[in-house]
Amino acid sequence: MIHNKTMIVTGAASGIGKEVVLQCLEEGASVIACDRNKEALDKLQHITAIPDKLYTYSLDVSDYADVSAFFQYIDQEYSRLDGLINNAGIYLAKNIVDYQVDEIDKVLDVNIKGAIYFSTFFGEKLLQEQDQGVIVNMSSVAGMEGSSDAIYGTSKAAILGLTKSCAMNFSPYVRVNAVAPTMVDTSMMEVIPSWRKDDYLHNELIHTPVTAKDVAETVMFLLSDKSKHYT
């Protein structure tokens, strides 16, 4: 159970992040939902049935100063933190030879640096306070098997490495795990090349589509005490 615990979710305004927020609220947790899209955060606030447990914060996860200011706010407003879900990410669906330098930087900054910054501040806080907590990072099958978008695939492989290292660095207080879904039925699927979708689907052993809700249910397990020996 995660009842009465406090969770931070990045990339919270849509897709998997949004579903994680809603399930956390249903389980009785308080959620600090972070996203750079303030309008989408406001919509999220309006649709939830438990608005008094949802707090929203607009920031750019790839901006160190933004993340530092966020955790200063956390120190002032919250007595403790229990979980961090590093979900924020972008996918441009481009061949590596078509990437511009600024686009490479954008994907790597959001997908990797964002998770590094949040993990660092969260882990440091819990280590100093000797509190138990959980980090769940959102990787992808693209980081394990390769991706038609090499920059995205690189970023998701990096998340697996970050997860393993943080699990060592933050033990015994913080458990750190990654979820690596196949294609998930979100807006991101719309820009995956058709040939790559067909390739994924052809090789999957379970033929029902993976939804954001499915992924969020795995995240719920990893946040709960049912996974107390997972790191």
Order of alpha helices (4+ residues) and beta strands (2+ residues): beta-alpha-beta-alpha-beta-alpha-beta-alpha-alpha-beta-alpha-alpha-beta-alpha-alpha
